[in-house]
Amino acid sequence: MTNRRAVVVPLLFALSLLVWPAGLAPALLHARADVPARLSDQEFWKLIEDFSEPNGFFRSENLVSNEDTFQFVIPKLASIVKPGGVYIGVGPDQNFTYIVALKPRIAFITDIRRGNLQQHLMYKALIELSADRAGFLSRLFSRPRPSGLSTASTAEELFTAYATIEPSPNLYNDTRAAMIDLLTRRHRFPLSPEDVAGIEYVLSAFRAAGPYLSYGGSVPPNRLASRTSRYPTYEDLQTATDGEGHNRAYLGSEENFRALKTFQERNLLVPVVGNFAGPKALRAVGSYLKAQSAVVTTFYLSNVEQYLFSDGIWFTFADNVAALPLEAGSTFIRSCFNNCQSPYPSRAVMQLDSMMGLLKDVRDGRIRSYGDVLAHVR
């Protein structure tokens, strides 16, 4: 039987492309440096409030990524994506690694859960409060800083030093207070009681598990036990490499951390609450970027498309993507779990895809299923 939705929705999508205002077709847009080099605190919070949708639901908290190969696409991605564009992503801190590697002008992290926004506010505060990586980890894990660490320490040395340190209730309380003070007094963000509770919840999860917090959320008794989990730990992700022996994680080097710290201090990483197929978030980002003559060069999707297809709303997401300003090099980063072949022993396979190429194939009726999307690789 013919799937009428599979035929009708791409047709409607194609018609929507035909009625775009002149000059807004993706192929005709080119990046310019009109995005501010820094957002004021008021501008930052206004973007969050104006762009966000109501809090949504997802089946897991996603405090830590489960994509242990997420760095593998960075060497190729860096050869495609020009610095100075716009980055859009989803989920927690794996976005930081892509941001320091790609050097965008501004980044919007759009996630269906407000808990993700709260986690990014936690990270923002801790990064701004910390002079270096070792100090950041001390605050994140609520553990006293071990002696002997310096800006020259490798990621492995940092995590080895914290492996046996027990959490400190006093340090947790001091960090919690300093974090909320920075957000509400220095930045004057009008956090709700629910936002404060959500930020404290994420910090408490890292206090309990330390370097071993994972997507599964369990707390392994020791470092060895964490190695038997199906999910990578926070430590695993920060000590991983790009498949070519280079650790590109945001804690992989002091240079990466300093770049991220500057980005955060300039309020250029804007967390937004929204469904990729929702009526507001992505379209609001697109309208803002068009007004700034800016172009989306990278869109990290994780495996969100899998759920959008399950909910029957993927083509609405595609319509939202079509409303973003794009150029020929604009690239999706997506993850494929258990369904894609890889030379590496991992459940997660990272893929790159042409954003404009995918939109064209949607318009031409070639994309009808999630399998079609996974097969559409740059």
ZITAVEN-V485968 format. One record per residue. N is the residue number from 0. SS is DSSP state (a for helix, b for strand, c for the rest). PSI is psi in radians with two decimals (NA if undefined). BURIAL is b if it has 24 or more other C-alpha atoms within 12 Angstrom, else e. Layout:
N&SS&PSI&BURIAL ; N&SS&PSI&BURIAL
This chain:
0&c&2.42&e ; 1&c&2.32&e ; 2&c&1.83&e ; 3&a&-0.60&e ; 4&a&-0.70&e ; 5&a&-0.46&b ; 6&a&-0.78&e ; 7&a&-0.74&e ; 8&a&-0.80&b ; 9&a&-0.59&b ; 10&a&-0.78&b ; 11&a&-0.67&e ; 12&a&-0.77&b ; 13&a&-0.72&b ; 14&a&-0.62&e ; 15&a&-0.57&b ; 16&a&-0.61&b ; 17&a&-0.39&e ; 18&c&0.22&e ; 19&c&2.52&e ; 20&c&2.58&e ; 21&c&2.40&e ; 22&c&-0.11&e ; 23&c&0.00&b ; 24&c&2.41&b ; 25&a&-0.72&b ; 26&a&-0.29&b ; 27&a&-0.03&e ; 28&c&2.47&b ; 29&c&2.48&b ; 30&c&2.42&b ; 31&c&2.79&e ; 32&c&0.87&e ; 33&c&-0.22&e ; 34&c&2.34&b ; 35&c&2.54&e ; 36&c&-0.29&e ; 37&c&2.43&e ; 38&c&2.40&b ; 39&c&2.86&e ; 40&a&-0.67&b ; 41&a&-0.73&e ; 42&a&-0.75&e ; 43&a&-0.90&b ; 44&a&-0.57&b ; 45&a&-0.68&e ; 46&a&-0.74&b ; 47&a&-0.86&b ; 48&a&-0.73&b ; 49&a&-0.56&b ; 50&a&-0.38&b ; 51&c&2.58&b ; 52&c&2.99&b ; 53&c&2.67&e ; 54&c&2.33&e ; 55&c&-3.03&b ; 56&c&2.42&e ; 57&c&2.71&e ; 58&c&-0.20&e ; 59&c&2.85&e ; 60&c&-0.49&b ; 61&c&0.75&b ; 62&c&-0.45&b ; 63&c&2.47&b ; 64&c&2.66&b ; 65&c&0.29&b ; 66&c&1.57&b ; 67&c&-0.17&b ; 68&c&0.35&b ; 69&c&-0.35&b ; 70&c&-0.29&b ; 71&c&-0.48&b ; 72&c&-0.11&b ; 73&a&-0.76&b ; 74&a&-0.79&e ; 75&a&-0.71&b ; 76&a&-0.73&b ; 77&a&-0.41&b ; 78&a&-0.26&e ; 79&a&-0.78&b ; 80&c&2.23&b ; 81&c&2.47&b ; 82&c&2.72&b ; 83&c&0.09&b ; 84&c&-2.70&b ; 85&b&2.34&b ; 86&b&2.31&b ; 87&b&2.41&b ; 88&b&-3.06&b ; 89&c&2.65&b ; 90&c&-2.92&b ; 91&c&-2.26&b ; 92&c&-0.04&b ; 93&a&-0.45&b ; 94&a&-0.58&b ; 95&a&-0.70&b ; 96&a&-0.75&b ; 97&a&-0.67&b ; 98&a&-0.81&b ; 99&a&-0.44&b ; 100&a&-0.63&b ; 101&a&-0.31&b ; 102&c&0.99&b ; 103&c&2.90&b ; 104&c&-0.63&b ; 105&b&2.74&b ; 106&b&2.45&b ; 107&b&2.12&b ; 108&b&1.90&b ; 109&b&2.10&b ; 110&b&2.53&b ; 111&c&-0.39&b ; 112&c&2.33&b ; 113&a&-0.41&b ; 114&a&-0.55&b ; 115&a&-0.69&b ; 116&a&-0.75&b ; 117&a&-0.67&b ; 118&a&-0.69&b ; 119&a&-0.57&b ; 120&a&-0.64&b ; 121&a&-0.87&b ; 122&a&-0.75&b ; 123&a&-0.84&b ; 124&a&-0.81&b ; 125&a&-0.67&b ; 126&a&-0.75&b ; 127&a&-0.57&b ; 128&a&-0.30&b ; 129&c&2.34&b ; 130&c&-0.45&e ; 131&c&3.13&b ; 132&a&-0.72&b ; 133&a&-0.70&b ; 134&a&-0.66&b ; 135&a&-0.82&b ; 136&a&-0.61&b ; 137&a&-0.78&b ; 138&a&-0.75&b ; 139&a&-0.73&b ; 140&a&-0.10&b ; 141&c&0.77&b ; 142&c&2.44&b ; 143&c&2.51&b ; 144&c&2.17&b ; 145&c&2.68&e ; 146&c&2.75&e ; 147&c&-0.08&e ; 148&c&2.52&b ; 149&c&-3.14&e ; 150&c&-0.28&e ; 151&c&-0.11&e ; 152&c&2.47&e ; 153&c&2.90&b ; 154&a&-0.70&b ; 155&a&-0.73&b ; 156&a&-0.68&b ; 157&a&-0.86&b ; 158&a&-0.55&b ; 159&a&-0.69&b ; 160&a&-0.58&b ; 161&a&-0.07&b ; 162&c&-0.62&b ; 163&c&0.15&e ; 164&c&2.30&b ; 165&c&2.59&b ; 166&c&2.64&b ; 167&c&2.06&e ; 168&a&-0.68&e ; 169&a&-0.73&e ; 170&a&-0.67&b ; 171&a&-0.82&b ; 172&a&-0.70&e ; 173&a&-0.75&e ; 174&a&-0.78&b ; 175&a&-0.79&b ; 176&a&-0.76&b ; 177&a&-0.65&b ; 178&a&-0.86&b ; 179&a&-0.61&b ; 180&a&-0.78&e ; 181&a&-0.75&b ; 182&a&-0.71&b ; 183&a&-0.49&e ; 184&a&-0.87&e ; 185&a&-0.88&e ; 186&c&-0.36&b ; 187&c&0.66&e ; 188&c&2.27&b ; 189&c&1.23&e ; 190&c&2.38&b ; 191&c&2.84&e ; 192&a&-0.59&e ; 193&a&-0.66&e ; 194&a&-0.76&b ; 195&a&-0.78&b ; 196&a&-0.69&e ; 197&a&-0.71&b ; 198&a&-0.78&b ; 199&a&-0.59&b ; 200&a&-0.78&e ; 201&a&-0.75&b ; 202&a&-0.68&b ; 203&a&-0.55&b ; 204&a&-0.72&b ; 205&a&-0.55&b ; 206&a&-0.73&b ; 207&a&-0.74&b ; 208&a&-0.36&b ; 209&a&-2.38&b ; 210&a&-0.21&b ; 211&a&0.13&b ; 212&c&2.39&b ; 213&b&3.07&b ; 214&c&-0.60&b ; 215&c&-0.34&b ; 216&c&-0.08&b ; 217&c&2.79&b ; 218&c&1.75&b ; 219&c&2.64&b ; 220&c&-0.42&e ; 221&c&3.11&e ; 222&a&-0.71&b ; 223&a&-0.74&e ; 224&a&-0.56&e ; 225&a&-0.40&b ; 226&c&-0.29&e ; 227&c&-0.05&e ; 228&c&2.64&e ; 229&c&-0.23&e ; 230&c&2.43&b ; 231&c&2.58&b ; 232&b&2.97&b ; 233&a&-0.73&b ; 234&a&-0.79&b ; 235&a&-0.77&b ; 236&a&-0.56&b ; 237&a&-0.24&b ; 238&c&0.10&b ; 239&c&3.06&b ; 240&c&3.11&b ; 241&c&0.27&b ; 242&c&-0.17&e ; 243&c&0.26&e ; 244&c&0.09&e ; 245&c&2.11&e ; 246&c&1.91&b ; 247&c&0.13&b ; 248&c&2.75&b ; 249&c&-0.29&b ; 250&c&0.18&b ; 251&c&-0.42&b ; 252&c&2.76&b ; 253&a&-0.57&b ; 254&a&-0.77&e ; 255&a&-0.77&b ; 256&a&-0.73&b ; 257&a&-0.69&b ; 258&a&-0.73&b ; 259&a&-0.70&b ; 260&a&-0.77&b ; 261&a&-0.74&b ; 262&a&-0.77&b ; 263&a&-0.72&b ; 264&a&-0.45&b ; 265&c&0.12&b ; 266&c&0.61&b ; 267&c&-0.05&b ; 268&b&1.85&b ; 269&b&1.92&b ; 270&b&2.38&b ; 271&b&2.47&b ; 272&b&2.15&b ; 273&c&2.59&b ; 274&c&2.37&b ; 275&c&-0.51&b ; 276&c&0.26&b ; 277&c&2.99&b ; 278&c&-0.15&e ; 279&c&-0.94&b ; 280&a&-1.07&b ; 281&a&-0.64&b ; 282&a&-0.62&b ; 283&a&-0.73&b ; 284&a&-0.79&b ; 285&a&-0.78&b ; 286&a&-0.74&b ; 287&a&-0.78&b ; 288&a&-0.66&b ; 289&a&-0.69&b ; 290&a&-0.44&e ; 291&c&0.06&b ; 292&c&0.68&b ; 293&c&2.77&b ; 294&c&2.37&b ; 295&b&2.06&b ; 296&b&-0.42&b ; 297&b&2.38&b ; 298&b&1.83&b ; 299&b&2.06&b ; 300&b&-0.30&b ; 301&b&-2.34&b ; 302&c&0.57&b ; 303&a&-0.59&b ; 304&a&-0.56&b ; 305&a&-0.75&b ; 306&a&-0.58&e ; 307&a&-0.69&b ; 308&a&-0.72&b ; 309&a&-0.59&e ; 310&c&-0.01&e ; 311&c&0.45&e ; 312&c&0.26&b ; 313&a&-0.66&b ; 314&a&-0.45&b ; 315&a&-0.69&b ; 316&a&-0.79&b ; 317&a&-0.68&b ; 318&a&-0.69&b ; 319&a&-0.70&b ; 320&a&-0.66&b ; 321&a&-0.35&b ; 322&c&-0.07&b ; 323&c&2.60&b ; 324&c&2.16&b ; 325&c&2.94&b ; 326&c&3.09&b ; 327&c&-0.59&b ; 328&c&-0.01&b ; 329&c&2.26&b ; 330&b&2.32&b ; 331&b&2.51&b ; 332&b&2.09&b ; 333&b&2.75&b ; 334&b&2.51&b ; 335&b&2.17&b ; 336&b&2.13&b ; 337&c&-0.12&e ; 338&c&-0.02&e ; 339&c&2.48&e ; 340&c&2.51&e ; 341&c&2.52&e ; 342&c&-0.10&e ; 343&c&2.54&e ; 344&c&1.31&e ; 345&c&2.61&b ; 346&c&-0.46&e ; 347&b&2.16&b ; 348&b&2.16&b ; 349&b&2.43&b ; 350&b&2.62&b ; 351&b&2.50&b ; 352&b&2.52&b ; 353&b&2.14&b ; 354&a&-0.81&b ; 355&a&-0.60&b ; 356&a&-0.70&b ; 357&a&-0.76&b ; 358&a&-0.68&b ; 359&a&-0.74&b ; 360&a&-0.50&b ; 361&a&-0.82&b ; 362&a&-0.64&b ; 363&c&0.07&e ; 364&c&0.31&e ; 365&c&-0.24&b ; 366&c&1.97&b ; 367&c&-0.26&b ; 368&c&2.94&b ; 369&a&-0.61&b ; 370&a&-0.65&e ; 371&a&-0.67&e ; 372&a&-0.79&b ; 373&a&-0.49&b ; 374&c&-0.16&e ; 375&c&1.42&b ; 376&c&2.43&e ; 377&c&NA&b
